[in-house]
Amino acid sequence: MSRHYDVAAVRSQFPVTERFLYLDSAYQTPLASSVRDALMRFYTEGYESAGPKSVWLDRIERTRGRVAKLLNAAPGEIAFTKNTSEGMNIAANALPLAPGDNVLLVEGDHPNNAYAFLNLRRKGVEIRFIPLTGETATAEMFEPYVDKRTRAISLSHVTFHAGHRFNLDSIGKFCAEHGLYLVVDAMQSTGVLRLDVKALSASFVGSGCHKGLLTPQGLGILYCKEELEEMQPAYLAFSGLANPPGDLIARADNMALKPGAGRFEIGNFNISDIHALDASLDLIESVGVDAIEAHLYELGDHLIGHLDELGIPLVGPRAAKDRAPHIYVANLPGEGWPEYFASQQVRVTPERDGIRISFGLFNTFEDVDRFAAIVANRGKVDAPAASAPTSLD
């Protein structure tokens, strides 16, 4: 029983929990019934009337406003994208970088963040990978690598492979003091952790919506600080203009861009998923992000206690200040664990150094107890023989 909200009521919206021990929300959250219903309403409208497009567009703007509120941003600072990777590529290519400039990244962070910036090497931009020297990334970790040609730091808020919670407060303050752009991959934190883009002094924050925001794949959100007028889109479309021509004729003297994030939107939206996001925000807001975070931290403490009893090391940080509430990797990389969990109807993900257990707002203490019992039933855990396959989620 959670002290923070009625988990049973939330769980009733996730029928997948009746079929699986679902501990894989860092990969993909299952659909809630309310989200499915929103999708079905959208498809019914399209089926019966070919779509009330003006109504749909109004709903898109309403949902944009709700996303902005979630991040403490203005609606004009939010763009809809396909996924986190697109958001990171938009940010990397928008930064005003010149040959010889450098950008700092965390070694071993999500590869799609890294590739977005590594692609800039063809333009003469240097990419520096900074080793993670402690349990979390802080401003002090980056400081020795900053020189007069450093222009930006890009990193995840939460790492997918071990649940590190990077100290964005100190890094954001450091970037503001040194005139650096800060680009944040928030894929593993939106909807799970409170994220205040203004307090972080972030330039860009990008996230997909199919994890903590509970939608199907194919939708992302991107925050761009409105004051950053120097940001230039790599692609330009009618929708990105400050004054789109009413006669739909392109003119070279009408190229002024929308302020904020709107300049990066280049065409039709994933309208169905935006309807899903509107419904998922109803659920998230009814519970509260702070309550979700607190409940998941308690589940994590309960899991760590079980792992300690079983003699299974935790990969990644143990302290709450350094770890995400919902991502834990158990050092179980030996042969057969993924297959064993699948045979027990347990959904988890093999990771770099073990098995990743990731919670959603519908998980319970009983889920954790059941997972521990399933692990114990396989027998005593031997020392790891080899690393597990690496997931990109």
C-alpha positions as CSV (number, residue, x, y, z in Angstrom):
1,M,0.0,0.0,0.0
2,S,1.5,3.3,-1.0
3,R,1.5,6.3,1.3
4,H,1.4,8.6,-1.6
5,Y,-1.6,7.7,-3.8
6,D,-4.1,4.9,-4.6
7,V,-1.9,2.6,-6.6
8,A,-4.6,0.0,-6.8
9,A,-6.9,2.5,-8.7
10,V,-4.0,3.4,-11.0
11,R,-3.1,-0.2,-11.5
12,S,-6.6,-1.1,-12.6
13,Q,-6.0,1.0,-15.7
14,F,-3.1,-1.2,-16.8
15,P,-4.4,-4.7,-17.7
16,V,-0.9,-5.8,-18.7
17,T,-0.3,-6.2,-14.9
18,E,-2.7,-9.2,-14.9
19,R,-0.6,-11.0,-17.6
20,F,3.0,-10.1,-16.7
21,L,5.1,-9.0,-13.8
22,Y,5.8,-5.8,-15.7
23,L,9.1,-4.2,-14.6
24,D,10.1,-2.7,-17.9
25,S,8.8,0.9,-18.0
26,A,12.2,2.3,-18.8
27,Y,11.8,0.5,-22.2
28,Q,8.1,1.1,-22.9
29,T,5.2,1.7,-20.6
30,P,2.0,-0.3,-21.4
31,L,-1.1,1.6,-22.4
32,A,-3.5,2.7,-19.7
33,S,-7.1,2.1,-20.5
34,S,-7.8,5.8,-20.5
35,V,-5.0,6.4,-23.1
36,R,-6.4,3.6,-25.3
37,D,-9.9,5.1,-25.1
38,A,-8.5,8.5,-26.2
39,L,-6.8,6.8,-29.2
40,M,-10.1,5.0,-30.1
41,R,-12.0,8.3,-29.9
42,F,-9.5,9.9,-32.3
43,Y,-9.7,7.0,-34.7
44,T,-13.5,7.0,-34.6
45,E,-13.6,10.6,-35.5
46,G,-11.2,10.0,-38.4
47,Y,-13.3,7.0,-39.5
48,E,-16.7,8.7,-39.3
49,S,-15.9,12.2,-40.5
50,A,-12.4,12.1,-42.1
51,G,-11.3,14.1,-39.1
52,P,-12.4,17.4,-37.6
53,K,-9.0,18.9,-38.3
54,S,-9.6,22.3,-36.8
55,V,-10.8,20.6,-33.6
56,W,-7.8,18.3,-33.6
57,L,-5.4,21.3,-34.0
58,D,-7.1,23.0,-31.0
59,R,-6.5,19.9,-28.9
60,I,-2.9,19.9,-30.0
61,E,-2.4,23.4,-28.7
62,R,-4.2,22.5,-25.4
63,T,-1.9,19.6,-25.0
64,R,1.2,21.8,-25.8
65,G,0.1,24.1,-23.0
66,R,-0.2,21.1,-20.6
67,V,3.3,19.9,-21.5
68,A,4.6,23.4,-21.0
69,K,3.1,23.5,-17.5
70,L,4.6,20.1,-16.7
71,L,8.1,21.5,-17.5
72,N,7.5,25.0,-16.2
73,A,7.9,26.5,-19.7
74,A,5.8,28.7,-21.9
75,P,3.7,27.0,-24.6
76,G,5.7,28.7,-27.3
77,E,8.8,27.0,-26.0
78,I,7.5,23.5,-26.7
79,A,7.7,21.7,-30.0
80,F,6.4,18.2,-30.9
81,T,8.9,15.8,-32.4
82,K,9.1,12.1,-33.3
83,N,11.3,11.0,-30.4
84,T,14.2,12.0,-28.2
85,S,16.8,11.3,-30.9
86,E,15.1,13.8,-33.3
87,G,15.1,16.3,-30.5
88,M,18.8,15.9,-29.8
89,N,19.6,16.2,-33.5
90,I,17.5,19.4,-33.7
91,A,19.4,20.8,-30.8
92,A,22.8,19.8,-32.0
93,N,22.3,21.3,-35.4
94,A,20.7,24.5,-34.0
95,L,23.5,25.5,-31.8
96,P,25.7,28.3,-33.3
97,L,28.9,26.2,-33.4
98,A,31.9,27.0,-35.5
99,P,34.9,24.9,-36.5
100,G,37.2,24.5,-33.5
101,D,34.4,24.8,-31.0
102,N,33.9,21.9,-28.6
103,V,31.0,20.2,-26.9
104,L,31.2,18.1,-23.7
105,L,29.3,14.8,-23.3
106,V,29.4,12.0,-20.7
107,E,31.2,8.9,-21.7
108,G,28.8,6.0,-21.9
109,D,25.7,8.1,-22.0
110,H,22.9,7.2,-24.4
111,P,24.4,6.7,-27.9
112,N,21.8,8.6,-29.8
113,N,22.6,11.8,-27.8
114,A,26.3,11.1,-28.7
115,Y,25.7,10.5,-32.4
116,A,23.7,13.7,-32.8
117,F,26.8,15.6,-31.7
118,L,29.5,13.3,-33.2
119,N,27.8,14.0,-36.6
120,L,29.0,17.6,-36.1
121,R,32.7,16.6,-36.4
122,R,32.2,16.8,-40.2
123,K,31.7,20.6,-39.6
124,G,34.9,20.8,-37.5
125,V,33.3,20.6,-34.1
126,E,35.2,18.7,-31.4
127,I,33.3,16.3,-29.2
128,R,34.9,15.5,-25.8
129,F,33.7,12.6,-23.8
130,I,34.1,13.1,-20.1
131,P,34.4,10.0,-17.9
132,L,31.9,9.5,-15.1
133,T,34.2,9.6,-12.1
134,G,31.6,9.2,-9.3
135,E,28.1,8.2,-8.7
136,T,26.7,11.2,-10.5
137,A,27.7,13.9,-13.0
138,T,28.3,17.3,-11.4
139,A,29.7,20.6,-12.5
140,E,33.0,19.8,-10.9
141,M,33.4,16.8,-13.2
142,F,33.1,19.0,-16.3
143,E,35.1,22.0,-15.1
144,P,38.7,20.7,-16.0
145,Y,37.6,20.0,-19.6
146,V,36.2,23.5,-20.3
147,D,38.3,25.9,-22.3
148,K,37.7,29.1,-24.3
149,R,36.3,27.1,-27.2
150,T,33.8,25.1,-25.2
151,R,30.2,26.0,-26.2
152,A,27.9,23.4,-24.7
153,I,27.3,20.4,-22.4
154,S,24.9,17.7,-23.4
155,L,23.8,14.8,-21.2
156,S,20.9,12.8,-19.9
157,H,19.0,13.7,-16.8
158,V,18.8,10.0,-15.9
159,T,20.9,7.2,-17.5
160,F,19.1,4.4,-19.1
161,H,21.8,1.8,-18.3
162,A,22.2,2.1,-14.6
163,G,19.7,4.8,-13.3
164,H,22.2,7.6,-12.5
165,R,20.5,10.8,-11.7
166,F,22.8,13.5,-12.9
167,N,23.0,16.7,-10.9
168,L,21.5,19.1,-13.4
169,D,21.1,21.8,-10.7
170,S,24.9,22.2,-10.4
171,I,25.5,21.7,-14.1
172,G,22.9,24.2,-15.1
173,K,24.3,26.8,-12.8
174,F,27.8,26.1,-14.1
175,C,26.6,26.5,-17.7
176,A,24.8,29.8,-16.9
177,E,28.0,31.2,-15.2
178,H,30.2,30.2,-18.1
179,G,27.9,31.1,-21.0
180,L,27.5,27.5,-22.1
181,Y,24.4,26.0,-23.7
182,L,22.9,23.1,-21.8
183,V,21.2,20.3,-23.8
184,V,19.3,17.7,-21.7
185,D,18.0,14.3,-22.8
186,A,15.1,13.8,-20.4
187,M,13.7,10.6,-21.9
188,Q,14.0,8.6,-18.6
189,S,12.7,11.4,-16.3
190,T,9.7,13.1,-17.8
191,G,6.6,12.1,-16.0
192,V,8.6,10.4,-13.2
193,L,10.7,13.3,-11.8
194,R,9.9,16.9,-11.4
195,L,11.7,18.8,-14.2
196,D,11.8,22.6,-14.1
197,V,13.6,23.7,-17.2
198,K,13.8,27.3,-16.0
199,A,15.5,26.4,-12.7
200,L,18.0,24.3,-14.7
201,S,18.9,27.1,-17.1
202,A,18.5,24.6,-19.9
203,S,18.7,25.6,-23.5
204,F,17.1,22.5,-24.9
205,V,15.3,19.6,-23.2
206,G,14.2,16.7,-25.4
207,S,12.2,13.6,-24.5
208,G,10.1,10.9,-26.1
209,C,6.7,10.2,-24.6
210,H,6.5,6.4,-24.6
211,K,8.0,5.9,-21.1
212,G,7.1,8.1,-18.2
213,L,4.6,10.0,-20.3
214,L,2.7,6.8,-21.1
215,T,2.0,7.1,-24.8
216,P,2.7,4.8,-27.8
217,Q,6.0,5.3,-29.6
218,G,6.3,7.9,-32.2
219,L,5.9,11.2,-30.3
220,G,8.5,13.4,-28.6
221,I,8.6,16.8,-27.0
222,L,11.3,19.5,-27.3
223,Y,11.8,22.5,-25.1
224,C,13.8,25.4,-26.5
225,K,14.4,28.5,-24.4
226,E,12.5,31.3,-26.2
227,E,15.2,34.0,-25.7
228,L,17.7,31.9,-27.8
229,E,17.0,33.6,-31.1
230,E,20.3,32.5,-32.5
231,M,19.1,28.9,-32.8
232,Q,18.7,28.0,-36.4
233,P,16.7,25.0,-37.6
234,A,18.4,22.5,-40.0
235,Y,15.0,22.1,-41.8
236,L,12.5,24.8,-42.5
237,A,8.8,24.6,-43.3
238,F,5.8,26.8,-43.5
239,S,4.8,26.0,-40.0
240,G,8.1,27.3,-38.6
241,L,7.7,30.8,-39.9
242,A,6.7,33.8,-37.7
243,N,4.3,35.0,-40.4
244,P,3.2,32.1,-42.6
245,P,1.9,33.5,-46.0
246,G,-1.8,33.4,-46.2
247,D,-1.7,32.7,-49.9
248,L,0.7,29.8,-49.4
249,I,3.3,31.2,-51.7
250,A,6.9,31.1,-50.5
251,R,8.8,34.3,-50.6
252,A,12.5,34.8,-49.9
253,D,11.8,38.1,-48.0
254,N,9.5,36.2,-45.5
255,M,11.9,34.0,-43.7
256,A,11.6,35.2,-40.1
257,L,11.3,32.3,-37.7
258,K,8.8,31.7,-34.9
259,P,10.3,32.5,-31.5
260,G,11.1,29.6,-29.3
261,A,10.5,26.0,-30.3
262,G,7.9,26.5,-33.0
263,R,10.6,27.1,-35.6
264,F,11.6,23.5,-35.4
265,E,8.2,22.0,-36.3
266,I,8.2,21.0,-39.9
267,G,4.8,19.6,-40.9
268,N,1.9,17.6,-39.8
269,F,1.8,16.3,-36.2
270,N,1.4,12.8,-34.8
271,I,-2.1,13.7,-33.9
272,S,-3.2,10.3,-32.6
273,D,-0.3,10.2,-30.1
274,I,-0.9,13.8,-29.0
275,H,-4.5,12.7,-28.2
276,A,-2.9,9.9,-26.2
277,L,-0.6,12.3,-24.4
278,D,-3.5,14.5,-23.4
279,A,-5.1,11.5,-21.8
280,S,-1.9,10.4,-20.1
281,L,-1.4,13.9,-18.6
282,D,-4.9,13.5,-17.0
283,L,-3.6,10.4,-15.3
284,I,-0.2,11.9,-14.3
285,E,-1.7,15.1,-13.0
286,S,-4.4,13.2,-11.0
287,V,-1.6,11.4,-9.2
288,G,1.1,14.1,-9.2
289,V,4.7,13.8,-10.3
290,D,6.0,14.3,-6.8
291,A,3.8,11.4,-5.5
292,I,4.9,9.2,-8.4
293,E,8.6,9.9,-7.6
294,A,8.1,9.3,-3.9
295,H,6.3,6.0,-4.4
296,L,9.0,4.8,-6.9
297,Y,11.8,5.7,-4.5
298,E,10.1,3.5,-1.9
299,L,9.8,0.6,-4.3
300,G,13.5,1.1,-5.1
301,D,14.5,1.0,-1.4
302,H,12.4,-2.2,-1.1
303,L,14.1,-3.8,-4.1
304,I,17.6,-2.8,-2.9
305,G,16.8,-4.5,0.4
306,H,15.8,-7.7,-1.3
307,L,19.0,-7.6,-3.5
308,D,21.1,-7.2,-0.4
309,E,19.4,-10.2,1.2
310,L,20.1,-12.3,-1.9
311,G,23.7,-11.1,-2.2
312,I,23.2,-9.5,-5.6
313,P,25.1,-6.3,-6.2
314,L,23.3,-3.3,-7.5
315,V,24.9,-1.7,-10.6
316,G,24.9,2.0,-10.3
317,P,24.3,4.4,-7.4
318,R,22.5,3.4,-4.1
319,A,22.0,6.9,-2.6
320,A,18.7,8.4,-3.4
321,K,20.2,11.7,-4.3
322,D,22.3,10.1,-7.0
323,R,19.8,7.6,-8.4
324,A,16.6,7.8,-10.3
325,P,13.6,6.4,-8.4
326,H,12.6,3.9,-11.1
327,I,15.7,2.3,-12.7
328,Y,17.7,-0.4,-11.0
329,V,20.2,-2.9,-12.5
330,A,20.8,-6.1,-10.7
331,N,24.2,-7.7,-11.3
332,L,22.7,-10.8,-12.9
333,P,24.5,-11.0,-16.3
334,G,25.1,-14.7,-16.2
335,E,23.8,-17.1,-18.8
336,G,20.1,-17.8,-18.9
337,W,18.6,-15.0,-16.8
338,P,16.7,-13.2,-19.6
339,E,15.3,-16.6,-20.7
340,Y,14.4,-17.5,-17.1
341,F,12.5,-14.3,-16.5
342,A,10.6,-14.6,-19.8
343,S,9.6,-18.1,-18.7
344,Q,8.2,-16.7,-15.5
345,Q,6.2,-13.9,-17.4
346,V,8.5,-11.2,-16.0
347,R,9.2,-8.3,-18.3
348,V,12.7,-6.8,-17.7
349,T,15.6,-5.7,-20.0
350,P,19.1,-7.1,-20.2
351,E,21.6,-4.3,-19.8
352,R,25.3,-3.7,-19.9
353,D,26.1,-5.2,-16.6
354,G,23.0,-7.1,-15.6
355,I,19.2,-7.1,-15.7
356,R,17.4,-3.7,-15.6
357,I,14.3,-3.6,-13.4
358,S,12.3,-0.4,-14.0
359,F,9.1,0.7,-12.3
360,G,6.0,2.5,-13.5
361,L,3.4,4.3,-11.4
362,F,1.3,1.1,-11.4
363,N,3.9,-1.1,-9.7
364,T,3.5,-2.3,-6.1
365,F,5.6,-3.6,-3.2
366,E,4.0,-7.0,-3.9
367,D,5.6,-6.8,-7.4
368,V,9.0,-6.3,-5.8
369,D,8.5,-9.2,-3.4
370,R,7.4,-11.5,-6.3
371,F,10.4,-10.5,-8.3
372,A,12.7,-11.3,-5.4
373,A,11.1,-14.7,-4.9
374,I,11.5,-15.5,-8.6
375,V,15.2,-14.7,-8.4
376,A,15.6,-16.8,-5.3
377,N,13.9,-19.7,-6.9
378,R,16.5,-20.0,-9.6
379,G,19.1,-20.8,-6.9
380,K,22.2,-19.1,-5.6
381,V,23.5,-16.4,-7.9
382,D,27.1,-17.1,-9.0
383,A,29.6,-14.5,-9.8
384,P,28.9,-12.9,-13.3
385,A,30.5,-14.8,-16.1
386,A,29.9,-12.3,-18.9
387,S,28.2,-9.0,-19.7
388,A,24.6,-9.1,-20.8
389,P,23.6,-7.6,-24.2
390,T,23.3,-3.9,-24.3
391,S,19.9,-2.2,-24.7
392,L,19.5,1.2,-26.4
393,D,16.5,2.1,-24.3
